[in-house]
């Protein structure tokens, strides 16, 4: 998983708040990264028992998410590959009046001082991160921007090279690794780029993205043809043990991209007129093969089964792998759970559907009636067919009464109570934002969270639904102000849904900013919780936090840091303490419908589109 905030001086003016009294808090805070002062970090995954934590350290902005099949959940054409494309995306889907700065940051990166780069800075070779660095790696080489660790040890499954390629001389420090999930035994799952190989006159990578489970490379389906076996993509979002088998879930390439001869699909400044020359055969000296894309389908890998490294595709594309001339279909499994007494996992994620254009829609993958027999066959034959049926999450239709309502919907997690959580991205401006709202689904009933559930969810809010545990405790990040035309300040939150058994521990209040729950913990006044990514069964949380060495000026939400702030990875551990909400020193920034005023971080680089996978 990736986070879209880094060095505060790079993207933000910081004002944060912290604990109030010296009482025991409901959560303690512990930093779990070893990032330098020029980097940013987040804890992106936690094991179900809370004992293992994965961390991602970023040197600069990512440009495009390293483990996302569908860029920004809307780029079905694979057109976002230049400054202008990023600027256009920002204007059409984020609505900032700072889109030029946002696009510069995502394209060119940041300077050591934290300032956003422009073209002159980039030409002077003083910028870190950004999409342009990956495109220019062909000539300039590449140094890892995203480094993952698990309990302090680096996770780099392909750093020393990959099999099945003629490339030689890998640069071991040139992969971008993301850990999406961790097991109780310490097995990491996620996605990594291939290392870049020094081929003398150029640097080439064997693939853009490949999933892993521990040291196992997760490959496309064994039935894949053409260029897919060599440069096809995969992604691992997590695993579940069922029917005596460990099932890793995610996505895998099944078809070539739509219209590779379209000039818009060749990255800016790559010198390519299109990507069509890589459609039928792989030649690593052909630069087009560095950027070639695919239709990726919802898939699983059955560890220990026949062809265990090869993906089993679990669904078909509802409207084909390509459509509307240049649209490429995408789908993925984001999470899985054994619901109730079921021994067969129910899974959730998204798939694209054709409604004049391809739109990503939240879906559920439900085991078929003959699952046990089907699964036994599937273990022996990777092409035996699917053992799950795919259905749309109801109540959040893209088009309603003939009008487009949402740009996309996506299911991100499911728990043993059959509670599904995800987000719906509004197609139209609402209270000054293209709001990304949280939904909760149970069977045929889907609820979009609003002030009726918690004051956190004011009219037009943006939030993520990162993960939900079996106690119906949902975590993510949420707007803490309702400003218009720029990135809003956000903070990590927890929301207790329905018959959550621990509601009394939260003073019978369903929604809380995590900063309120750390108030009073030892050392907690040095942190403000920026975003929650994952939650364990016992309530422990993997998160990122704004860190002020020496502590903030007071315990208030809007207290100031006299020094420089950094974004760090933290683990929040559930304690048995009390909740003492933080006060506010000023009321200059308020949120409509929220019930309280809040000051926080001005995140100029915030895209608001990243989500957790479990």
Steps between C-alpha positions, in 0.01 A plus 500: 500500500616843439447819683484834328660723757871535564742752640280769647721780381451356153124511483359665803492779749454320827278580789393205711367423844551251778413349835350689787564350835745256656240227522516158337360507147307243299798469262875526548724614213831344395715599205596197289717635217865599461444757226744787462396862543477536121251212467144421605356177631173321570406168659301348215399160642465319832458127562160378629647441846666842506848357537651589160511842333608586145640843417544691177763776480471750216772732379258705291159505329401190305323652200301180442428250775747211481241230572185637337369324190284795397683833541301729730211254448395689184778474240362211293676643193848510661531862392641644825868511412596868483483823697202616294314175560552529875390863494188404304421217740532736796268755340234245405503273806648700788393854414794675666604850405855379571505235226814642342690443826341158550591391146856634528547302820368173356692542172830664600524410872642705786830663591706414809359813663152360456396750235304376201713465188434653160657428163812710569562323830454164333746586225750594771465145640409615851158332528389182673199284408241578237379311195753660267784326687360161401463600136853642487645188665558358149796736460569627852458187712283485809522492879218354708238752607293259709681269745297252704591336830339242728596519866808697395624262229486612137251330270647489149399173330638585156794719599765252389329431169214301350475176307387465139684802359809554289582817693820507708670721762204593722517811717387358834396845625263581215174324592185663637343265755160525670380262774120470493449235769683303769415161655539410868805292406663799334435427133487821299286538188497784255646620173844597377644634181780312333845642569654699219774318313802685366521402133771750413322746274170472687340383825206259474265338748352155440149609605318798645331314787506145635329366810678300768418287803808471714773403254252353247459686173134503396467450125221563249277204401680203344262535206618854426643555153695762306707739708308437825717211633805726486385852585143444623409648836371356827413644840445332839263668745487236773432135582252278680519137613200296383429141398847399615665746263656843527324719242689814396272750326552798273520544123684367196539603135280309256485716185703768327408865543249664267631693198875497572551695174333804659771765542349616831609174665870567448647696795605857446870547416545127434571555130231242412216566259294216656541162677383274218846360426481296822157346430611163366856435618727617780829664417655665806700729275164634378411784734126452435515177704584707810158665503270245338177443695240227534146411596539360854234266635396397852712196583621264771807282554463169683822438690603136498269411212593407144642807320496679834697796363253558217181700546152350490260755351177504702273715283449624147484860393127587475548697177822360359865574561499810275234737377408849382808501277763571766359376834675210674299301756637447852394301805649389830425314824569736789399291801355166611328354807341181627150627570329345799550123497598491131810306401510662157621863486287789381710767330454863394667749269414673176445434131449734208162509325412671171250784537594712197849489656665247730436575868641316799222360718506336842433127479468190718631156404275237659586126513294284265262233634741224398804683637667204673498280189586795274790604721641147514508498120645851485792395721599239243422698185567874497274546196206299641276806533373724773359393837360845581217705354539877465223747588480877538476659843146645491390855573802684356429479127725709276208627294171591667192627316716535191764718668856408596517528880835338583838495326567162660410278793731249666467243777814488715430254781257244640482341845360177646167675564458554122546875544657648186660845502619716214476838333288673239659791314252772406493606136373850583623761744338475842573772755809605304646151447468198275422316819616144562248360749515184708239229451412204721320203345321210665329269252249702299536810720764765428542815708708803409636638827378851585444711811215260580771251597772734629593868494822391327309457174379850419340598171755472218772327705782292351612187680653158451366168627829324551413193708238354734562232762260234627389734780354735236771762561572692180808719451627745240546874460240774474480872422511720807400818319268598218722746312449521124728482198808356674608189681326482835662416830435139600551278805478131584168377637325194640129432456310225682222356286178333604521262795870565562576317826752756625277804461493562876880533501454791259254677733215372280605742228544338159740738325827637637808673369787282616672805649229511766564136588877546550455806721686446827715206389870520589689689230188539285518879488781462246256344249185581304343201325488576128349180359405148609571217254415178678349371824565171679241280667602639841460859379867585448545733202768552234517871418704804406541804722636850491794512738631805685823433690460632853122506474240750384438826682195360680271201500248679277407376155633822349818530708811609309839339453792734563734277299474309175236230466543163334258232388586174679366146535329413827326210667204589720449242775157462663518559874241507778516874559242775479416745224566869558420691179752760398404868518551765234698818541332686213180480301625654178438187296174312530323225320136518408291232662796356687406633841850629575768727355836355409843615397735248342741447214478687173587213270561658163597170343203302623328303224250339735472188287716241668347216689599213722474141389478218748 
